[in-house]
Amino acid sequence: MSLVIAGTGTGVGKTLLSALLMARYGEALGLHYLKPVQTGYPKESDTRQVKRLSGLSGKLFFKEFACFSLAASPHLAAEKEDRLLDLSRLTNYILECVEKERTLIELAGGLLAPLTRKQTNLDLLAALALPVVLVADTRLGTINHTLLSLEALGRAGVSCSGVFFVGPKNALYADNQRTVCSFSNAPHLGEFFLNRKKKMMHRLFRCHARSFDGEKKIEALL
């Protein structure tokens, strides 16, 4: 099954989780990666980053639907180029990819990041009707951000398969994770402890990827 990788905000770890999943299951399960909307392009490209970290060939990667040069919310990045994202066409493009291959779809920004002046990522998720994995931070503040995101998904009728945490290891994490999952009844899919100030190197990443998802919680969703 295809999955959407969503997040509680920008820079929370969606691309890292996507790279881990592609490295672990790309070739084994024929899993493909799609970043439908990319901003900050070409300087920033999550597709290139996932390729680099996973070491996979281009055949497992779909082309972005839209790329914009400004590193900003998609609605503003599009406006700066006198362009407009069409939600219907975007939805159809993603669903065409999903019909062809088992696909990992990484959103741009958080759930309420605007795609247009009237539509957000949440509207896209509702239109896609695909299960979502929510990526959340490990640190102070994540309880509020994650529970609000889970509530938004529920109100929109979007199925959330669980929460995956990314960030530095800290004294609060164990209770943060337990509290989020207890209040929301969302499954805990795992965590990846990361020092955000250090660049993830190839060799270290591959070591992590080999043992990633040891309990096969996410594999069971694919």
N, C-alpha and C positions, 0 to 999 in steps of 0.2 A: 504494500500500500504506500501511496505517497504521503508525505508529511510537510507541514509548514513549520518553519522555525521562526517564531515570533519572539519579541523581547519586551521587557518592562521599560526599555528606553534605548537610546542610541549608545553604542559602545559597550553594551552589557555582556557581550560574548557570543552573539549569534553566529558570527563567522567562524570563531574557534570551534564551537560545537559542530558546525557544518563540516569543517575540515576533518575533525575527529571521526565523524560518521562516514565521510567519504573515504578516508584512509582505511577505516575498519571494514566497511561494507560495500564500497564502490564496485570493486571488481567481483567480490564474492556474491553479491546480490544483484549486480547490474544496476546499482543505484546511480542516478544522474543528479546533477546539481543545476539549479536555476536561481539566479538573482534577477528577478523581473525588472526592478528599477534600481539604477545605480546613480548616485550623485557624486560630485567631486571627481568625475572621470576626465582624463585618463589617470591622473595622479593617484586616485583611489579606485581600486577595483577589487571587490570581494571575490569575484570569480578567479582572478589571477592569484589572489592570496590563497584561496582554497586549493587551486592547482599546485601552487608552490609547496604548501605544507603537506598535502596528501601525496604528491609525486605522481598523480594520475595523468593519463593522456587526455587530450582534448575531446576525445569521442564521448566521454562521460559528462560533458558540460554543454548545456544549452546556451544559446546567445541571449543576452539581455533584451528585453522588450524595448526599454528606453534608457539612454544614458544622458546625463546632464553634467556640465562642467562645474557648476557651483556646488560646493560642499554645503548643502542646506537641505531643508525639508523638500521633498519632491515637488510640492505645489509651487514653491517659490523658485526652485531651480528651473522648473519648466517655464515659468513666467518670464524669467530673465532671458530666455531664449525665444520668447514669443511662441511658445508651444503650450499644448494642453494635453494632459494625460486623459485618455478616454477609458473609463473604467470598464466598459463593456468589451472593448477590444483587448484590454489588458487581461481581463478575466478569461476571454476566449483563448488567448495565446497560452496562458498558463495551463488551461484545461487540455489544449491540444498537446502540449508537452507531456502532461500526465497520462493522456490516452496512449501515447507512444511508449513511454518508459516509466518505471518506478522512479519518482522524482522527489528530491529534497528542495523545497522552495524557501529561500531566505528573504524575509521582508526587509524593507529599508526603514530603520527607525522603530519607534514604539508603536503600540496598537492604535493610538489616536494621532499618529503622524499624518498630516494631510497629504493626500494625493492630488486633490484639487481644492478649490475654495469651499467645496460642499461635501467632499467625500474623503474618508480616511482609510487607513489600512484595515480598520475594523469592518468597513463596508465591503472591502475586497474579500476579506475572510468569509463574511456572510454569503457573498456571491459564489465563492469557490466551494463552500460546504466540505472542506477537507479538514481532517484532524490536525490539531496544533500542539506543538511542544513549546512551552513558554520558558524562555531563558531569563534567569533572575540573578542579581548580584548576591554575594555572600555577606555583605557588610551591613552595618547599621543603616536603617532606613528601608531595607529590602522588604520587611514585613508589610509596611504600608503600600509600597509600590506594587508588590506582587499581588496582594489581596485585591487592590483596586483593579489591576489588570485582569485577574481571574473573574472578578465580578462583571467587568465589562464584556468579557467573552461570554459569560453565562447569559447576560441580558440580550446579547446579540444572537443567541442560539448557536454559538460556535462551540464545537466539541474540543475540549482540552484534554490531551492524553496524559499530561503531567508536567511537572516543573523540573528543570535542570538548572543547577546553580554554578556560576562561574565567578571566580574572584580570589582574593588572598585568603589564606587560612587565618582564622581569627577566633578569639574566645567566644564571640557571640554566635558563630555560625550554627552550631548544633541546635541551639534554641531557636534561631531564626528559621531554620529548615523545619523543625518540628512544629513550630507555631503556625507557619504558613500552611502546611499540609493538614494540620489539625483543624484550623478554622475553615479551610476551603474544601477538605476531603479530596484534594488533588493528589494524585500519586507522586511520590518522590522518585525521579528517574536517575538521580545521581548528582555528582559534583565534580568539578575540575578546579583545583586550587592553582592560582596563577598570580605571579608577581607582575602586575600590569606595567611596571616601569622597565621590565626587561623584555627584549624581543625574543619571541619563541624561535629557537634555532631548529633547523631541519632534523638533525640527529636526535635531539631531545624529544621533539614532537613525535617522531616515529616510534620511539620507545614507549611513550605514553599511549599512542594509538594502538599498539599491539595488545595492550592489556585493558583497553577502554571498554566500557559496558560489560564488565565481567559477569554480571548477573543476567545479561542479555535482556534487560528491561526494554531498551529502545529497539533492539532487533525484533522483538516480538510485535512491535507496532508497524514494522515495515513489510 
